[in-house]
Amino acid sequence: MEPLYRAVPAGRVGTQNTALLVIDMERDFVDQGAVQETPGGREIIPAINRLIGWARQNAMPVIFTHEMHRADHSDYGIELEFDPVHCLEGTPGCELTEGLDVRSGDWRIRNKRRYDCFIGTDLDLLLRSRGIKNLVCCGVTTHCCVMSTVYSARNLDYRVIVPTDAVAAVSPAHQAAALLCMSDVFAYLSSTTAITSWPVAAGTFDTAVQLQHADV
């Protein structure tokens, strides 16, 4: 079964109410030989940088998240039943991987203790304070941190758009399954090319056309 590509309602997505969320592009998840290296994680960096450049041209917030855990492992809960120790505070594994276009004015969501970027962080507060209604979500991994965040965002009534060429999973099967599930009722799937072709101008985008012709 193929994922569903549907059009975002025209007039609902604009420069003033959209943010780019770059999820957990950290060294422990992306670097070669890392404890939880994501296949394809380094390959999506150019696509993510294109999205970052597009967001900055449109004066939209760029947000980077950092999964982080206490050195004594006290905040992992049952996560270590499934994953190895990773992203410990104060270690290089929590740092963003090289090659990302990161700037001092970007937002950071640190001390993220769970896959979901909303649980235990101030992400929702920051977005609502800026009047954000739409999130373009990219990063790793598609079936864990990205999908968990997309589900929460949708349940909090954010409209989510996922560029499929700017997310990576541990296998093609995990990638396909996550995209299929998100495309049902949780997110609008698109591509970096389609998203970055939206007009660089204030106001709303005619996304009903742009997403229908996403080149994925």
Contacts in CASP RR format, 6 or more apart in sequence:
PFRMAT RR
TARGET T0000
AUTHOR 0000-0000-0000
METHOD contacts of the structure
MODEL  1
MEPLYRAVPAGRVGTQNTALLVIDMERDFVDQGAVQETPGGREIIPAINR
LIGWARQNAMPVIFTHEMHRADHSDYGIELEFDPVHCLEGTPGCELTEGL
DVRSGDWRIRNKRRYDCFIGTDLDLLLRSRGIKNLVCCGVTTHCCVMSTV
YSARNLDYRVIVPTDAVAAVSPAHQAAALLCMSDVFAYLSSTTAITSWPV
AAGTFDTAVQLQHADV
1 180 0 8 1.000
2 180 0 8 1.000
3 164 0 8 1.000
3 176 0 8 1.000
3 179 0 8 1.000
3 180 0 8 1.000
3 182 0 8 1.000
3 183 0 8 1.000
3 189 0 8 1.000
4 183 0 8 1.000
4 184 0 8 1.000
4 189 0 8 1.000
5 183 0 8 1.000
5 188 0 8 1.000
5 189 0 8 1.000
5 190 0 8 1.000
5 211 0 8 1.000
5 212 0 8 1.000
5 214 0 8 1.000
5 216 0 8 1.000
6 183 0 8 1.000
6 188 0 8 1.000
6 189 0 8 1.000
6 211 0 8 1.000
7 188 0 8 1.000
7 207 0 8 1.000
7 208 0 8 1.000
7 209 0 8 1.000
7 211 0 8 1.000
7 212 0 8 1.000
8 159 0 8 1.000
8 161 0 8 1.000
8 188 0 8 1.000
8 207 0 8 1.000
8 208 0 8 1.000
8 211 0 8 1.000
9 207 0 8 1.000
9 208 0 8 1.000
10 204 0 8 1.000
10 206 0 8 1.000
10 207 0 8 1.000
10 208 0 8 1.000
10 209 0 8 1.000
11 204 0 8 1.000
11 205 0 8 1.000
11 206 0 8 1.000
11 207 0 8 1.000
11 208 0 8 1.000
12 133 0 8 1.000
12 134 0 8 1.000
12 159 0 8 1.000
12 204 0 8 1.000
12 207 0 8 1.000
13 134 0 8 1.000
13 159 0 8 1.000
13 161 0 8 1.000
13 198 0 8 1.000
13 204 0 8 1.000
13 205 0 8 1.000
13 207 0 8 1.000
14 134 0 8 1.000
14 203 0 8 1.000
14 204 0 8 1.000
14 205 0 8 1.000
15 58 0 8 1.000
15 59 0 8 1.000
15 60 0 8 1.000
15 201 0 8 1.000
15 202 0 8 1.000
15 203 0 8 1.000
15 205 0 8 1.000
16 131 0 8 1.000
16 202 0 8 1.000
16 203 0 8 1.000
17 131 0 8 1.000
17 132 0 8 1.000
17 133 0 8 1.000
17 134 0 8 1.000
18 58 0 8 1.000
18 60 0 8 1.000
18 132 0 8 1.000
18 133 0 8 1.000
18 134 0 8 1.000
18 135 0 8 1.000
18 136 0 8 1.000
19 55 0 8 1.000
19 60 0 8 1.000
19 61 0 8 1.000
19 62 0 8 1.000
19 63 0 8 1.000
19 127 0 8 1.000
19 130 0 8 1.000
19 132 0 8 1.000
19 134 0 8 1.000
19 135 0 8 1.000
19 136 0 8 1.000
20 51 0 8 1.000
20 52 0 8 1.000
20 55 0 8 1.000
20 60 0 8 1.000
20 61 0 8 1.000
20 62 0 8 1.000
20 63 0 8 1.000
20 135 0 8 1.000
20 136 0 8 1.000
20 138 0 8 1.000
21 63 0 8 1.000
21 65 0 8 1.000
21 117 0 8 1.000
21 135 0 8 1.000
21 136 0 8 1.000
21 137 0 8 1.000
21 138 0 8 1.000
21 149 0 8 1.000
22 48 0 8 1.000
22 51 0 8 1.000
22 52 0 8 1.000
22 62 0 8 1.000
22 63 0 8 1.000
22 64 0 8 1.000
22 65 0 8 1.000
22 100 0 8 1.000
22 138 0 8 1.000
22 139 0 8 1.000
23 65 0 8 1.000
23 117 0 8 1.000
23 137 0 8 1.000
23 138 0 8 1.000
23 139 0 8 1.000
23 140 0 8 1.000
23 145 0 8 1.000
23 146 0 8 1.000
23 149 0 8 1.000
24 65 0 8 1.000
24 66 0 8 1.000
24 67 0 8 1.000
24 112 0 8 1.000
24 139 0 8 1.000
24 140 0 8 1.000
24 141 0 8 1.000
24 145 0 8 1.000
25 41 0 8 1.000
25 45 0 8 1.000
25 48 0 8 1.000
25 64 0 8 1.000
25 96 0 8 1.000
25 97 0 8 1.000
25 100 0 8 1.000
25 139 0 8 1.000
25 140 0 8 1.000
26 66 0 8 1.000
26 67 0 8 1.000
26 87 0 8 1.000
26 93 0 8 1.000
26 94 0 8 1.000
26 95 0 8 1.000
26 96 0 8 1.000
26 97 0 8 1.000
27 34 0 8 1.000
27 92 0 8 1.000
27 93 0 8 1.000
27 94 0 8 1.000
27 95 0 8 1.000
27 96 0 8 1.000
27 97 0 8 1.000
28 34 0 8 1.000
28 35 0 8 1.000
28 36 0 8 1.000
28 86 0 8 1.000
28 87 0 8 1.000
28 93 0 8 1.000
28 94 0 8 1.000
29 36 0 8 1.000
29 37 0 8 1.000
29 38 0 8 1.000
29 41 0 8 1.000
29 67 0 8 1.000
29 86 0 8 1.000
29 87 0 8 1.000
29 97 0 8 1.000
29 140 0 8 1.000
29 141 0 8 1.000
30 37 0 8 1.000
30 38 0 8 1.000
30 41 0 8 1.000
30 42 0 8 1.000
30 45 0 8 1.000
30 97 0 8 1.000
30 140 0 8 1.000
31 37 0 8 1.000
31 42 0 8 1.000
31 93 0 8 1.000
31 97 0 8 1.000
32 42 0 8 1.000
34 93 0 8 1.000
35 84 0 8 1.000
35 85 0 8 1.000
35 86 0 8 1.000
36 83 0 8 1.000
36 84 0 8 1.000
36 86 0 8 1.000
38 140 0 8 1.000
38 141 0 8 1.000
38 168 0 8 1.000
38 169 0 8 1.000
38 170 0 8 1.000
39 168 0 8 1.000
39 169 0 8 1.000
39 170 0 8 1.000
39 171 0 8 1.000
40 168 0 8 1.000
41 139 0 8 1.000
41 140 0 8 1.000
41 168 0 8 1.000
42 97 0 8 1.000
43 168 0 8 1.000
44 138 0 8 1.000
44 139 0 8 1.000
44 140 0 8 1.000
44 165 0 8 1.000
44 166 0 8 1.000
44 167 0 8 1.000
44 168 0 8 1.000
45 97 0 8 1.000
45 99 0 8 1.000
45 100 0 8 1.000
47 138 0 8 1.000
47 163 0 8 1.000
47 165 0 8 1.000
47 166 0 8 1.000
47 192 0 8 1.000
48 100 0 8 1.000
48 138 0 8 1.000
48 139 0 8 1.000
48 166 0 8 1.000
49 99 0 8 1.000
49 100 0 8 1.000
49 101 0 8 1.000
50 192 0 8 1.000
50 196 0 8 1.000
51 136 0 8 1.000
51 138 0 8 1.000
51 163 0 8 1.000
51 166 0 8 1.000
51 192 0 8 1.000
51 195 0 8 1.000
51 196 0 8 1.000
52 62 0 8 1.000
52 100 0 8 1.000
52 101 0 8 1.000
53 101 0 8 1.000
53 196 0 8 1.000
54 195 0 8 1.000
54 196 0 8 1.000
54 198 0 8 1.000
54 200 0 8 1.000
55 61 0 8 1.000
55 62 0 8 1.000
55 136 0 8 1.000
56 62 0 8 1.000
56 103 0 8 1.000
57 200 0 8 1.000
58 198 0 8 1.000
58 200 0 8 1.000
61 106 0 8 1.000
61 107 0 8 1.000
61 130 0 8 1.000
61 132 0 8 1.000
62 103 0 8 1.000
62 106 0 8 1.000
62 107 0 8 1.000
63 106 0 8 1.000
63 107 0 8 1.000
63 108 0 8 1.000
63 109 0 8 1.000
63 123 0 8 1.000
63 126 0 8 1.000
64 96 0 8 1.000
64 100 0 8 1.000
64 102 0 8 1.000
64 106 0 8 1.000
64 107 0 8 1.000
64 108 0 8 1.000
64 109 0 8 1.000
65 108 0 8 1.000
65 109 0 8 1.000
65 112 0 8 1.000
65 117 0 8 1.000
65 121 0 8 1.000
65 123 0 8 1.000
65 145 0 8 1.000
66 87 0 8 1.000
66 94 0 8 1.000
66 96 0 8 1.000
66 108 0 8 1.000
66 109 0 8 1.000
66 110 0 8 1.000
66 111 0 8 1.000
66 112 0 8 1.000
67 86 0 8 1.000
67 87 0 8 1.000
67 94 0 8 1.000
67 112 0 8 1.000
67 113 0 8 1.000
67 115 0 8 1.000
67 145 0 8 1.000
68 87 0 8 1.000
68 88 0 8 1.000
68 89 0 8 1.000
68 94 0 8 1.000
68 110 0 8 1.000
68 111 0 8 1.000
68 112 0 8 1.000
68 113 0 8 1.000
69 75 0 8 1.000
69 76 0 8 1.000
69 85 0 8 1.000
69 86 0 8 1.000
69 87 0 8 1.000
69 88 0 8 1.000
69 89 0 8 1.000
69 113 0 8 1.000
70 88 0 8 1.000
70 89 0 8 1.000
71 88 0 8 1.000
71 89 0 8 1.000
71 90 0 8 1.000
73 80 0 8 1.000
73 85 0 8 1.000
75 113 0 8 1.000
79 114 0 8 1.000
86 93 0 8 1.000
87 93 0 8 1.000
87 94 0 8 1.000
88 94 0 8 1.000
89 111 0 8 1.000
96 102 0 8 1.000
107 126 0 8 1.000
109 117 0 8 1.000
109 121 0 8 1.000
109 122 0 8 1.000
109 123 0 8 1.000
109 126 0 8 1.000
111 121 0 8 1.000
112 120 0 8 1.000
112 121 0 8 1.000
113 119 0 8 1.000
113 120 0 8 1.000
114 120 0 8 1.000
114 148 0 8 1.000
115 144 0 8 1.000
115 145 0 8 1.000
115 148 0 8 1.000
115 149 0 8 1.000
116 145 0 8 1.000
116 148 0 8 1.000
116 149 0 8 1.000
116 151 0 8 1.000
116 152 0 8 1.000
117 123 0 8 1.000
117 145 0 8 1.000
117 148 0 8 1.000
117 149 0 8 1.000
117 152 0 8 1.000
118 124 0 8 1.000
118 149 0 8 1.000
118 152 0 8 1.000
118 153 0 8 1.000
118 156 0 8 1.000
119 152 0 8 1.000
124 156 0 8 1.000
127 135 0 8 1.000
127 158 0 8 1.000
132 158 0 8 1.000
133 157 0 8 1.000
133 158 0 8 1.000
133 159 0 8 1.000
134 158 0 8 1.000
134 159 0 8 1.000
134 160 0 8 1.000
134 161 0 8 1.000
135 153 0 8 1.000
135 158 0 8 1.000
135 159 0 8 1.000
135 160 0 8 1.000
135 161 0 8 1.000
136 160 0 8 1.000
136 161 0 8 1.000
136 162 0 8 1.000
136 163 0 8 1.000
136 195 0 8 1.000
137 146 0 8 1.000
137 149 0 8 1.000
137 150 0 8 1.000
137 153 0 8 1.000
137 160 0 8 1.000
137 161 0 8 1.000
137 162 0 8 1.000
137 167 0 8 1.000
137 187 0 8 1.000
138 146 0 8 1.000
138 162 0 8 1.000
138 163 0 8 1.000
138 166 0 8 1.000
138 167 0 8 1.000
139 145 0 8 1.000
139 146 0 8 1.000
139 166 0 8 1.000
139 167 0 8 1.000
139 168 0 8 1.000
140 146 0 8 1.000
140 167 0 8 1.000
140 168 0 8 1.000
140 169 0 8 1.000
141 167 0 8 1.000
141 168 0 8 1.000
141 169 0 8 1.000
141 170 0 8 1.000
141 174 0 8 1.000
142 167 0 8 1.000
142 168 0 8 1.000
142 169 0 8 1.000
142 174 0 8 1.000
142 175 0 8 1.000
142 178 0 8 1.000
142 179 0 8 1.000
143 169 0 8 1.000
143 170 0 8 1.000
143 174 0 8 1.000
143 175 0 8 1.000
143 177 0 8 1.000
143 178 0 8 1.000
146 162 0 8 1.000
146 167 0 8 1.000
146 178 0 8 1.000
147 178 0 8 1.000
147 181 0 8 1.000
147 182 0 8 1.000
150 160 0 8 1.000
150 162 0 8 1.000
150 182 0 8 1.000
150 186 0 8 1.000
150 187 0 8 1.000
151 182 0 8 1.000
151 186 0 8 1.000
153 160 0 8 1.000
154 160 0 8 1.000
154 185 0 8 1.000
154 186 0 8 1.000
154 187 0 8 1.000
159 188 0 8 1.000
160 182 0 8 1.000
160 186 0 8 1.000
160 187 0 8 1.000
160 188 0 8 1.000
161 187 0 8 1.000
161 188 0 8 1.000
161 189 0 8 1.000
161 190 0 8 1.000
161 195 0 8 1.000
161 211 0 8 1.000
162 179 0 8 1.000
162 182 0 8 1.000
162 187 0 8 1.000
162 188 0 8 1.000
162 189 0 8 1.000
162 190 0 8 1.000
163 190 0 8 1.000
163 191 0 8 1.000
163 192 0 8 1.000
163 194 0 8 1.000
163 195 0 8 1.000
164 179 0 8 1.000
164 189 0 8 1.000
164 190 0 8 1.000
164 191 0 8 1.000
164 216 0 8 1.000
165 191 0 8 1.000
165 192 0 8 1.000
165 216 0 8 1.000
166 192 0 8 1.000
167 175 0 8 1.000
168 175 0 8 1.000
169 175 0 8 1.000
169 178 0 8 1.000
179 189 0 8 1.000
182 189 0 8 1.000
183 189 0 8 1.000
188 211 0 8 1.000
189 214 0 8 1.000
189 216 0 8 1.000
190 210 0 8 1.000
190 211 0 8 1.000
190 214 0 8 1.000
190 216 0 8 1.000
191 214 0 8 1.000
191 215 0 8 1.000
191 216 0 8 1.000
193 214 0 8 1.000
193 215 0 8 1.000
194 210 0 8 1.000
194 211 0 8 1.000
194 213 0 8 1.000
194 214 0 8 1.000
194 215 0 8 1.000
194 216 0 8 1.000
195 210 0 8 1.000
197 210 0 8 1.000
198 205 0 8 1.000
198 207 0 8 1.000
198 210 0 8 1.000
199 205 0 8 1.000
END
